[in-house]
Structures are given as C-alpha cells and as structure tokens.
Amino acid sequence: MVFPLDEALGLDALPYKMTVWTMLEISHWAKETGSFDAAQKALERNTPIRVDAETVRSVVNKVGDVVFKNNLLEAERIYGVLQSGKLQFPDDKEDNILYLEVDEAMIHTRLRDDIGCLWKENKLGMAFSNKYFTYWYNTKGEKVHKIGLREYTAYLGDVNIFKKFMFSLAIRNGYGYHKLTILLSDGATWIRNMHDELFPDSQ
C-alpha cells in the first residue's frame, strides 16, 4: 500500500516535518546553551539534526507554548480543587520539611506593554524537601549539605496566575504531606498575601 511518507512517519499532524523527539531534542539544546544560534551549533556538534537558528527559535516557541498551556490547565485544576474546599491532606504527616522559595525580578523585554514599558515582572518559585538532602563534612570539619532534588516554576506576569503555578508546584512536591512547610521570601506584600491564601500553615 502506498501513501504519503509524512503520514507513514506520523508527521502529518505535527507543526513541523520532524518527529516529536526531534522537536524535544532541539528544545533541550536551546535550554542548555541559552541562545538559538548556540543551540544550532550544539545540535550540529552533538546530534545528526541540521536546522538553522530560526527553525530552533520557532520549534522552541511551539514546544514552550504547548508545555505552558498544559501546565496552566493543571495549575488551574489543582487551584480549583482548593477553592472548592475538597482538597484533603492526611493527619499522619511525614517527619520532613518542605521548603518553598518565592521571589521576583524585573526583566527587560522587546515587547512594550499597554503603557509602553519594556520591563516585566518575572516571578519564580522553587520547591524542595529535606528528605532529598545529602550531608557530609568538609575539610574544616563543618557539616555541609546538597539539595538532591528541586523543582522550579516561573511566570512572566500577574501574581493571580503565578500563584496557581506555585500551588501546583507545592502540591507536586508534597505540600500537605510534610510535617512542616517553610516559605522563604523577601517578605513582599504579594508573597505575604499568597502565603495567607495558599500556605497559611507554613512558617
């Protein structure tokens, strides 16, 4: 039976004439190198993939858009459960500590907002548990540690959307199942408000 090659390879429904694996590999090298030009050169050095920097940019934007939309749907779903009052946690909690970190930084962008400003607020969250800490003593005999597993979330924009990403991140990392949760921040008003709404039992 003869039919179009792109259909035979499963490419007919994709936005590019490349496999999902190829799109993910391109996105990986863009993340690792920090620029589209550098990613294109890294792909040439490390893989059989040959694309120009503009294709790298286009693929990364497409993959990023898909990931963002899926993450937003999940964050809104979990936040919706919280708002419904149906979110339940066990009484018998793990004897561990969950750490949540929240901060923001101003990012200079190429796109102006409604009032002509090029600066936007990038909000960043991180979660990790002490159950993934590794401890050892350095040459001075001081006890030091390394965080073995951590996860980040970020949003360029309003706190009303970011807080949903942050709550989803916390839930994925065991919020409600640790005996203690510690929220680390600079004490900004928007973070204190988020603490009161989402993590009222945290220190």
C-alpha angles and dihedrals in degrees: 000000000000123000136147114302094228089057091048090052093045094246098118094089096043125094092236134038090250135087125264088248090057092049090051092047091052090049091049093055092045088055093047097047103037100226137059093237092051091047091053090053092045091051090054092050098044109026141032089246115118115188134137125249092257091057089049089053093048094048093046092050091049094048091044091052092052093047092047094050092048092047091048092051091051093046092050091048093053093043088050090056089052092050091049091058091235097112108115132188129193120259091220102068131187114264091241140103125243114205121204120187124193131180142140138219133191113247124200108225137182094237122080120221126224092287095043099259120145095197121092133181114249112198119201132191132185133187131193139154130223089230087078095051120119117206132200141149122254126218090276091057092250119143111239134174143204127211106235100191130024137156131207137204130186140181131188101216146016125021092227089071097033092056089061090054090047094050091047089051091051093049092050089053096050107272107171092026098070120082091228134025121195121196113204117199145127091260097252113171094245090053093048089051091050090049091053093049103038109019107026093151094055126102 
